[in-house]
Amino acid sequence: MASVCVDKGLEGVVVNASRISKVVPEKKYLVYYGYPVQELAEHCSFEEVAHLLLNGELPNLKQLSEFENQERKNRTLSKNLISMIKLFDMSAHPMDTLRTAVSFLGTEDPDTLKDDHKSNYKKSINLLAKIPCIIAANFRHKKGLDYIPPRQDINIGENFFHMCFGEIPPADVIKAFDVSMILYAEHTFNASTFTARVIVSSLSDIYSAVTGAIGSLRGSLHGGANEAVMRMLEDIGDPAKAHEWTLHSLEEHIKIMGFGHRVYKWGDSRVPTMKKYMLKLSNWKGDTRWSEISNIIEDIMLKEKNIYPNLDFPTGPAYYLMGFDIELFTPIFVISRITGWTAHIMEQLNNNRLIRPLSDYTGPQDRSVKPIHER
Ligand code: COA
């Protein structure tokens, strides 16, 4: 078969078919199994969307209750895992500790190497249930606070707040958290999802794939951008400084975090919904500084560069207003994206072929090895 050279970064290349989600950038359109993501965010819980991604259908009441029960029963972390989290260096980034803890989950699962759909579905629920608990346990450890065990009578978002802070915020805050979870859940063949698919395509296991995906997500060109956005907003600090700061950064050719996207060149379909909830959080907290700075940067970026914000731009300040430390923002993204990753892993394995592209060799040609004393 003739080989094909493609653009750097695989831009514009379709590498496989997928039923899970679709982006139509020029229409600012993103659907999960045919449902517009904005509608899912307004009308569904994160658990309903997780069911959709893992099963291909929104649940009815009975299916949702069964799904939630399954997830809630899997929340308990083993004593060994909790002990291991306590061994992590206090200064370690929570994405590093999460990556290690997810890899450890693979050692605890007797079915790690079983790769039939039923086992992988079970493991997907295990990861969905345990990842928020691992992040919260590590958060408390880093603050020198006691571990708070999970509750089984509340949803994923409520339980995450409970395990981090020992209390659950008002329903509006939980809704904003849920909306961010739904918007972050799935996004076609992004870098971390593709990483996960590549890993399982060798018939490796789901825990290895998710460990790799976490490593991919943490980079600042991908999920790590939500942390970078908040650090940037903190650095600016005052709406009165935002205009000059942004123009100066553009002059210096510094990338503005939370702007631009490989696929969305006319705006990110998820941003208006998240912006709305970020504004609600600002009003709830009585702190509109971050949205004021954000609006100024957004106006300048559009005017000067015609570049739009991506989802990380409003989620950064939204998580900050919810009370989370900045270094938790990308791990929080994982709580959500684990649904998309595991949906893609199962889809890949249901019709697998090893992913093995070619490279275009640009090194030296036709050399012969001289004995070492002649080199
Ligand atoms: N700030 C300033 N300029 C930006 C920019 C940003 N955030 N994003 C893109 N650009 C500019 C680039 O400098 C480049 O300009 P040039 O052609 O004059 O050199 C042009 O737009 C194309 O950018 P490029 O980085 O090649 O696009 P890409 O498709 O490879 O990258 C991202 C997409 C997301 C990696 C990129 O936009 C970026 O780094 N954004 C900031 C990080 C971020 O928010 N990541 C989260 C993504 S959801």
Boltz pocket constraint, residues with backbone or C-beta under 6 A from the ligand:
constraints:
  - pocket:
      binder: B
      contacts: [[A, 9], [A, 220], [A, 221], [A, 222], [A, 223], [A, 225], [A, 254], [A, 255], [A, 256], [A, 257], [A, 258], [A, 259], [A, 260], [A, 261], [A, 262], [A, 263], [A, 305], [A, 307], [A, 310], [A, 311], [A, 312]]
      max_distance: 6.0
